[in-house]
Structure formats: C-alpha cells, structure tokens
Amino acid sequence: MEFKYHSQFDVSLKDAWNRLLSESIDHLPFLRFEYLHNWWLTRGGGEWNQNSQLVLITAHRGDTLIGVAPLFVAEHDGKTCLLNLGAIEISDFLNFLVRPEDLDEFTRGLLDFLGHHAEIPTWEKIELYNILESSAVINTLKKESAALKWNFKSERLQPAPYVTLSGDWETYLANIDKKQRHEIRRKIRRLENADEKSRWYIVKDQSTLDEEIQAFFALMMQDPQKEKFLTDDMKTAMRNLIHAAFDEGYLQFVFLEIEGQKAAAYLNFDYNNRIWVYNSGFDDQFLSWSPGWVLLSYLLQWANENKRGEFDFLRGDEKYKYRFGAVDRFIRKITITRS
C-alpha cells in the first residue's frame, strides 16, 4: 500500500471514496465524502476551532483506493490530538474506510505512517470517537498498537438503540410492549378521526427545500436546548448536510401537518437499507395530539412497508426509543498514545 497525507480535501477522491465506503467494514452515512467534507468546512458547525488542521490519509494499491483515515489535529483536553473527522457531537458513528480483507494491513501501515511521516502535524495522542462496539477495527487497532508498544484504551461511551424490522407493520407492532402498541394505535386513530385535517409527507421537491429547512429550524428552536444548539455555524452545517443528502438521494425529510400547520418533523437518512433518525422538531401548540409519536409511527410503518431492514435511533438513551421497541448497541472511544 502507498500511503499519502492530504492537508486539504481532494474532490477527485469523491467517487472512489464512496465506492470504497459501500464495501467497507462499517458502511455509515457519516463517512460519506460529501458529509465529512461539509463537516470540515464548518468544523462541525463550530464545534472545533478553525485553526484545526486536516490530516486526511489515503492508501492506494496501484490505482485502487484501499483505505481512508479521515483525521484532523486539534487541541482537546489540554493535549494535541489526532481525532477522527466528524467527532464528537453531530456524527453518531465514525470509523476508517477499508474493506475487511485489507483492515490489518491498512491499520498497520497507517499507524506506522502517522508515527513517522515528517509532514504530519505534531500530535500527542490519537482519539477516535463514536466507533461502533461491534466494529472489527477495535481489535485490530489494539493488536497493531501492541506490536508498536503503544498504549491502547477502549471506553464505552453511550448506547445507540435500534429496531430490526421484519418488513411487516403488524408483525412489528406485535413484537413491542402491549401498552405501547395500544398507545400507537390510539394516537394514530385519534388524529386521523379528528375534525382537524392532518397529513404527513416526505420532501421531494428541491425548489421547496430551503423553505422546508427554515420551517424545520423553527420547530427545533421551540426546544430551548436545540435553540442553543442552532448557532449560525450549526445552521450552515445542517443546511449544507440536508442539501448534500438530497442531491445524493438519501435524504428522508418528513413533516406532519395539522390544519395546514407544521406540527412535527424528522430529519433522517434513508441509507444502506435502514432509516437513521438524525434530528427532530415539534410545535408545542400541537402537543396534545402527540405529533412526534404519530409521525414516528408513520415512519416505522413506511420503513416496514418499504422493506428497510433497520430503524436506527442513533446515540442517546431517551425513553421513547425503547417504547418503540429499540434495543441497545453501544459506541466506544479509542485512545492510543505512544510509549
């Protein structure tokens, strides 16, 4: 493998990058070229200082892209760290891009390259956030770190609940708690039988996308925590993300309207045969109708009917996720320091 250090995003890598991702050990929307490129432009919506330095490492075998380590150098907790692009707050799952059969060789070569290549900015430790606990990269990094006599640490961070779907709405309902099943049916029936007219829809018209984004921000900002989260930089980051996902065909941007007014919305990715529930917003004046639960129920029904294999609630242990039948998986943080 021939390793190369990039201090800037090379747009010519995009097609090969996304092809590699489709065959990689963890096929995640947060690792797509356009996602991480947009994340870097705003440094995660302002999470990181603009003085952070890109450390994008690629590995080729001949003309074939074999692996990508999307990294950057930044000051973190008093240390100069090599972190994975996307860390920490707004990218739920992260990793390297590499096929399973190339993982050992790529990881071995990557650590050697990071340890010895003169042009790479100085770093004190490597911190890799939001790695799925099931990922093969964890044991490989542990093994290759030991071979170099580097220190390796793996910490569990938080759960990321998900639902495995059968492809049948009634089967899904039968497999969740009886009380919750009753509540879902009751809330849907109550809204659908009301005098107030309601409808839900997936945004399909690109000409209305910016208008829908503004409406989504307005719903999000009714939550004081999300209002604080939505800085100007974060709005730019999310707007760019929504446009990129729409252009690439994996955006699922949905609204529930009651009496012609937007009552609830979800920003999801419809990607790699699963729905990834990324963010949401609700209008407080419609809370008596439980619009979030109703819209989420419609989305789970849609996902079953359209044969998606999983419904991923991403990070966080909010109670509603488990009421909808989610079970835990976990993410980890990997820390590597040179002896």
Sequence and secondary structure as in RCSB ss.txt:
>XXXX:A:sequence
MEFKYHSQFDVSLKDAWNRLLSESIDHLPFLRFEYLHNWWLTRGGGEWNQNSQLVLITAHRGDTLIGVAPLFVAE
HDGKTCLLNLGAIEISDFLNFLVRPEDLDEFTRGLLDFLGHHAEIPTWEKIELYNILESSAVINTLKKESAALKW
NFKSERLQPAPYVTLSGDWETYLANIDKKQRHEIRRKIRRLENADEKSRWYIVKDQSTLDEEIQAFFALMMQDPQ
KEKFLTDDMKTAMRNLIHAAFDEGYLQFVFLEIEGQKAAAYLNFDYNNRIWVYNSGFDDQFLSWSPGWVLLSYLL
QWANENKRGEFDFLRGDEKYKYRFGAVDRFIRKITITRS
>XXXX:A:secstr
 EEEEESS  GGGHHHHHHHHHTSSS  GGGSHHHHHHHHHTHHHHTS TT EEEEEEEEETTEEEEEEEEEEEE
ETTEEEEEETTTTTT S    EE GGGHHHHHHHHHHHHHH TTS   SEEEEEEEETT THHHHHHHHHHHTT 
EEEEEEEEE  EEE  S HHHHHHTS HHHHHHHHHHHHHHHTSSS EEEEE   GGGHHHHHHHHHHHHTTSHH
HHHH  HHHHHHHHHHHHHHHHHT EEEEEEEETTEEEEEEEEEEETTEEEEEEEEE GGGGGG HHHHHHHHHH
HHHHHTT SEEE  S   HHHHHTT B  EEEEEEEE  
